[in-house]
């Protein structure tokens, strides 16, 4: 994603490597992959995002936003489940605590 974002305005390898925080080896690997997928093309030393690459970026941003919201909702549901499970503790243990508390007061 970082590579595509940087290359969306046109960029040379050095700029992409810097903004995507990649080593030269990883940059070469990912650039080859992105070119092979048709997401970017190379014009001499500069890289540009293709129409397919822009479409991917747009769809990925929508997906990423929705995925993040689902993650937050899932965490909320887990907390609600834990609350429900706590409410389902056997009454015996609650009764024992009350009984012990009454004995101490006497």
C-alpha positions as CSV (number, residue, x, y, z in Angstrom):
1,X,0.0,0.0,0.0
2,X,2.8,2.4,0.9
3,X,4.5,1.8,-2.5
4,X,1.2,2.4,-4.4
5,X,0.5,5.6,-2.3
6,X,3.9,7.0,-3.0
7,X,3.9,6.0,-6.7
8,X,0.4,7.5,-7.2
9,X,2.1,10.9,-7.6
10,X,5.1,9.5,-9.5
11,X,8.2,8.6,-7.7
12,X,11.7,7.2,-8.1
13,X,13.0,4.2,-6.3
14,X,14.8,6.2,-3.6
15,X,11.6,8.1,-2.7
16,X,9.5,4.9,-2.6
17,X,12.1,3.1,-0.5
18,X,12.2,6.0,2.0
19,X,8.5,6.5,2.4
20,X,7.7,2.8,2.4
21,X,10.5,2.2,4.9
22,X,11.9,-0.7,2.9
23,X,15.4,-2.1,2.3
24,X,16.6,-2.0,-1.3
25,X,16.2,-5.8,-1.5
26,X,12.6,-5.7,-0.4
27,X,11.8,-2.7,-2.5
28,X,13.0,-4.6,-5.6
29,X,10.9,-7.6,-4.7
30,X,7.7,-5.5,-4.1
31,X,8.2,-3.3,-7.2
32,X,8.6,-6.4,-9.3
33,X,5.4,-7.8,-7.8
34,X,3.5,-4.6,-8.2
35,X,4.6,-4.3,-11.9
36,X,3.7,-8.0,-12.5
37,X,0.2,-7.4,-11.1
38,X,-0.2,-4.4,-13.3
39,X,-0.5,-2.0,-10.4
40,X,2.4,0.2,-11.4
41,X,4.5,0.8,-14.4
42,X,8.0,2.1,-14.8
43,X,9.0,4.9,-17.1
44,X,12.8,4.9,-17.0
45,X,13.6,5.5,-13.4
46,X,10.2,6.7,-12.3
47,X,7.2,4.7,-11.2
48,X,3.5,5.5,-11.7
49,X,0.3,3.9,-10.5
50,X,-1.8,2.4,-13.3
51,X,-5.6,2.6,-13.5
52,X,-5.8,-0.9,-12.1
53,X,-3.5,0.2,-9.2
54,X,-5.7,3.2,-8.4
55,X,-8.8,1.0,-8.4
56,X,-7.0,-1.4,-6.0
57,X,-6.0,1.5,-3.7
58,X,-9.6,2.8,-3.6
59,X,-11.1,-0.7,-2.9
60,X,-8.4,-1.5,-0.3
61,X,-9.0,1.7,1.6
62,X,-12.8,1.0,1.7
63,X,-12.0,-2.6,2.8
64,X,-9.5,-1.5,5.4
65,X,-11.9,0.9,7.0
66,X,-14.7,-1.6,7.2
67,X,-12.3,-4.3,8.5
68,X,-11.1,-2.0,11.2
69,X,-14.7,-1.3,12.3
70,X,-15.5,-5.0,12.4
71,X,-12.5,-5.5,14.6
72,X,-13.6,-2.9,17.1
73,X,-17.2,-4.3,17.1
74,X,-15.8,-7.9,17.6
75,X,-13.8,-6.7,20.7
76,X,-17.0,-5.1,22.1
77,X,-18.9,-8.4,21.5
78,X,-16.1,-10.3,23.3
79,X,-16.5,-8.0,26.3
80,X,-20.3,-8.4,26.3
81,X,-19.8,-12.1,26.2
82,X,-17.5,-12.0,29.2
83,X,-20.0,-9.9,31.1
84,X,-22.8,-12.4,30.3
85,X,-20.5,-15.3,31.4
86,X,-19.8,-13.6,34.7
87,X,-23.5,-13.2,35.2
88,X,-23.9,-16.9,34.8
89,X,-21.8,-17.9,37.7
90,X,-23.5,-20.4,40.0
91,X,-25.7,-19.0,42.7
92,X,-24.2,-21.4,45.2
93,X,-20.9,-19.5,45.2
94,X,-22.8,-16.2,45.7
95,X,-24.8,-17.7,48.5
96,X,-21.7,-19.0,50.2
97,X,-20.1,-15.5,50.1
98,X,-23.3,-14.0,51.7
99,X,-23.4,-16.7,54.4
100,X,-19.7,-16.1,55.2
101,X,-20.3,-12.4,55.4
102,X,-23.2,-12.9,57.9
103,X,-21.1,-15.1,60.1
104,X,-18.4,-12.5,60.4
105,X,-20.9,-9.8,61.5
106,X,-22.1,-11.8,64.5
